[in-house]
Amino acid sequence: MALEKAFIQLASGKKIPVRFNPTQYSLEKSNQIAEIGIPGLSSPILQYVHGNNRTLTMDLFFDTYEERKDVTEYTNKIYGLLGIEEETHVPPICTFTWSKFTFRCVVQRVSGQFTLFLADGTPVRAKLSVTFKEFIDVEVLVRSDLMASVDRTKTYMVKRGDTLSSIAATAYGDPGQWRPIARANGIDNPRLLQPGPLIIPPLP
């Protein structure tokens, strides 16, 4: 049975076939963590800042030696995914698909090596190292984060100028829900809010 060919599909429906399937790919996910130093503590407190989108990297190979034609006919289509679209003013959103694996993304980086040439200098073999950055619609991201924020216990690092109302607005999307935070942290006077870690309890 022949292996299914991978392809990149643009939101417009246009497909860019991958000439040779990658031999491997890497999928990376990370978080942004800040270190906050507190006077008197031997180590800084770690504060979760935000999650980073997943990154997909792979090498794509192109060979047109047998056809005796310019390989850039294919590689230029990959480089073209870095271009800015006239209507949206951003790089095109696309989906990398290989069998059951799909990855909605934008192309973040392309680095190419051209390694074989015809007598007249025409390139006929190339390897492109491609980095795809995951793309998630803003509405989906905000909705999922708000749902998570109201049903999981979290911690928040209080900064000067913060109020319980502003923290409740960030954590729950509702500044009026400051009382559960006050109760969870034993705060009798919400005006006397000190910098440091604060427990954000789940809402009932």
URJO-V791028 format. One record per run of one state. SS is the DSSP state (A for helix, B for strand, O for the rest). FROM is the first residue (numbers start at 1). TO is the last residue. If there is no record, write none. Layout:
ss=<SS:SS>
from=<FROM:FROM>
to=<TO:TO>
//
This chain:
ss=<O:B:O:B:O:B:O:B:O:B:O:B:O:B:O:A:O:B:O:B:O:B:O:B:O:B:O:A:O:B:O:A:O:A:O:B:O>
from=<1:7:11:15:18:20:21:25:29:31:37:45:52:55:64:72:83:84:85:91:92:94:99:101:118:123:135:138:152:154:159:164:173:179:185:196:201>
to=<6:10:14:17:19:20:24:28:30:36:44:51:54:63:71:82:83:84:90:91:93:98:100:117:122:134:137:151:153:158:163:172:178:184:195:200:204>
//
